[in-house]
């Protein structure tokens, strides 16, 4: 078992919403331990179908990432920030236009119809 898998198994999973609260191919925002987390549910995606990323846009300073548009750039799933349109990879939070910027991402899973996020 890899170190990442071991760490994920040791993580504390917290329920944040129900699967029915999600909107397909769009974002919803939940509150987790003092942070706004944008959840993106992509049921038709080939690999992962659920992503959790920081809702705070470092360019504008606004909590708007959950309202961003989902797309694909060079094979990477991204969200376009609504105000200045920079693109963040959903898998790791990396900004494509400004590589020094990265949004926090959380491990996320569907567990019996409940969305859970892992706390570090």
C-alpha positions as CSV (number, residue, x, y, z in Angstrom):
1,X,0.0,0.0,0.0
2,X,1.4,3.5,-0.9
3,X,2.1,6.2,1.6
4,X,-0.8,8.3,0.1
5,X,-3.2,5.4,0.5
6,X,-2.1,4.8,4.1
7,X,-2.5,8.5,4.9
8,X,-6.0,8.6,3.3
9,X,-7.0,5.6,5.4
10,X,-5.8,7.3,8.6
11,X,-7.6,10.5,7.7
12,X,-10.6,11.7,9.7
13,X,-13.6,11.7,7.3
14,X,-16.3,14.3,7.9
15,X,-19.7,14.3,6.4
16,X,-20.4,17.6,4.6
17,X,-23.6,17.0,2.5
18,X,-25.7,14.4,0.8
19,X,-25.1,13.2,-2.8
20,X,-28.5,14.6,-3.7
21,X,-27.3,18.1,-2.7
22,X,-24.7,18.0,-5.5
23,X,-25.4,19.5,-8.9
24,X,-24.0,17.6,-11.9
25,X,-21.2,19.3,-13.8
26,X,-21.3,22.3,-11.5
27,X,-20.1,23.4,-8.1
28,X,-21.7,23.7,-4.6
29,X,-19.9,25.1,-1.6
30,X,-19.8,23.6,1.9
31,X,-18.3,24.8,5.1
32,X,-15.5,22.6,6.7
33,X,-13.5,23.4,9.8
34,X,-13.4,27.1,9.1
35,X,-12.9,26.9,5.3
36,X,-15.3,27.2,2.3
37,X,-14.8,24.2,0.1
38,X,-16.1,24.0,-3.5
39,X,-17.3,20.6,-4.5
40,X,-17.5,19.7,-8.2
41,X,-19.5,16.7,-9.2
42,X,-18.7,15.3,-12.7
43,X,-20.6,12.0,-13.0
44,X,-19.5,11.5,-16.6
45,X,-15.8,11.9,-16.0
46,X,-13.6,9.0,-16.9
47,X,-11.5,8.9,-13.7
48,X,-12.6,10.8,-10.6
49,X,-16.1,12.1,-10.4
50,X,-16.0,14.3,-7.3
51,X,-13.5,17.1,-6.5
52,X,-13.0,19.3,-3.5
53,X,-11.1,22.5,-3.8
54,X,-10.7,25.8,-1.9
55,X,-13.5,28.3,-2.7
56,X,-11.3,31.3,-2.1
57,X,-9.9,32.9,-5.3
58,X,-6.5,34.3,-4.5
59,X,-6.6,36.7,-7.5
60,X,-9.8,38.5,-6.6
61,X,-9.9,37.7,-2.9
62,X,-13.5,36.6,-3.3
63,X,-15.0,33.2,-2.3
64,X,-16.3,32.4,-5.8
65,X,-14.5,29.3,-7.2
66,X,-17.6,27.2,-6.6
67,X,-19.3,29.4,-9.2
68,X,-16.6,28.8,-11.8
69,X,-17.1,27.0,-15.1
70,X,-15.7,23.5,-15.6
71,X,-13.7,22.7,-18.6
72,X,-10.7,20.8,-20.0
73,X,-7.3,22.2,-21.0
74,X,-4.7,19.9,-22.5
75,X,-6.5,16.9,-20.9
76,X,-6.7,18.4,-17.4
77,X,-10.1,19.1,-15.8
78,X,-10.1,22.7,-14.7
79,X,-12.4,25.3,-13.1
80,X,-12.2,28.9,-14.5
81,X,-12.4,31.5,-11.7
82,X,-15.4,33.7,-12.4
83,X,-13.8,37.1,-12.0
84,X,-10.4,37.0,-13.7
85,X,-10.8,33.7,-15.5
86,X,-7.6,32.0,-14.4
87,X,-7.8,28.2,-14.6
88,X,-7.2,25.8,-11.7
89,X,-6.7,22.1,-12.1
90,X,-9.3,20.2,-10.1
91,X,-6.9,17.3,-9.3
92,X,-4.2,19.4,-7.5
93,X,-5.4,23.0,-7.4
94,X,-2.5,24.3,-9.6
95,X,-3.2,27.6,-11.5
96,X,-2.3,27.1,-15.1
97,X,-1.6,30.9,-15.8
98,X,0.3,31.5,-12.5
99,X,2.1,28.3,-11.5
100,X,3.2,29.8,-8.1
101,X,-0.5,29.8,-7.1
102,X,-2.3,26.7,-5.9
103,X,-5.7,26.2,-4.3
104,X,-5.9,23.7,-1.5
105,X,-7.6,20.4,-2.3
106,X,-9.2,17.9,0.0
107,X,-9.6,14.1,-0.4
108,X,-13.3,13.6,-1.1
109,X,-15.5,10.5,-1.4
110,X,-19.1,9.4,-1.8
111,X,-19.9,7.0,1.0
112,X,-23.4,5.5,1.0
113,X,-25.0,8.6,-0.6
114,X,-23.1,11.0,1.7
115,X,-20.2,13.3,0.6
116,X,-17.3,13.1,3.0
117,X,-14.1,15.2,3.1
118,X,-10.9,14.1,4.8
119,X,-9.2,16.3,7.4
120,X,-5.5,16.2,7.6
